[in-house]
């Protein structure tokens, strides 16, 4: 195997088209680091690390990326089985680990002349030629919601995600209005970002269930309450913000907390960890959705390829690039009529 001869990084700031509000934070921009690796044969791999508020600080990411890359130059490249040994010490900084791992994976895929998805899936895995994605409708008034759903439908989208959790009376109207217009022509999923209490979640899910909700993400903030909602609600429940690590996932699975688990590779520490998590979830007869936290094109590309290695049960949350006013210059496949097609050269 050849040696790594070049490793560098640079920071980026990507402004959002409009502020994105969740139950705990309002996002105006996404900050991260782009990592570039090159081996002595000229193969290049790119990675992206964009830290979360709850995982590591910007300063930690910058410091650790710089330290690790300085130690890598001159080393013989690992194979896929050896790759985790290059990331020892990064377990407590998952975004950093994600970026470093992704750069190595892209480099190994280029050397092997295979897609990133094929590398991650392995010789016994399968890779889909495209993945279905949902349309993030967000919040807003009833009229604004319907306008976005109608526009998305005209553009070929068939799965729509509404943000709820601020004003339930209005949320109820938005959900009902969307389903009345959409009929049986598409899926409707909701995301409360943990905004409801246990009592509210049980009551609200009961009220919303007649309108054919595919699932609701994170109606409550804790795993114990999520499990209670799941067993007392006719609406399937998804865990999102609580899936912060493999350890956290194992706790959620032991509680029977959710029907669907939403995985963010950036938050979990990379594609390989996220695939390990997905494998465990699927073994238990549950479902997986892959998404990003408004990552740049390099990380989205990685998440798309991960999704292509998994069973096509639900649409994934990978159409987040449209939320950015600016993006990284990287060949990431785009959404077209509700799907993202993997290009042969990806």
Secondary structure, 3 states (H helix, E strand, C coil): CCEEEEEEEEEEEEEEEEEEECCCCEEEEEEEEEEEEEECCCCEEEEEECCCCCCCCHHHHHHHHHHHHHHHCCCECCCCCCHHHHHCCCCCCHHHHHHHHHHHHHHHHHHHCCCHHHHHHCCCCCCCCEEEECEEEECCCHHHHHHHHHHHHHCCCCEEEEECCCCHHHHHHHHHHHHHHHCCCCEEEEECCCCCCHHHHHHHHHHHHHHCEEEEECCCCCHHHHHHHHHHCCCCEEECCCCCCHHHHHHHHHHCCCCEEEEEHHHHCCHHHHHHHHHHHHHCCCEEEEECCCCCHHHHHHHHHHHCCCCCCCCEECCHHHHECCCCCCCCCCEECCEEECCCCC
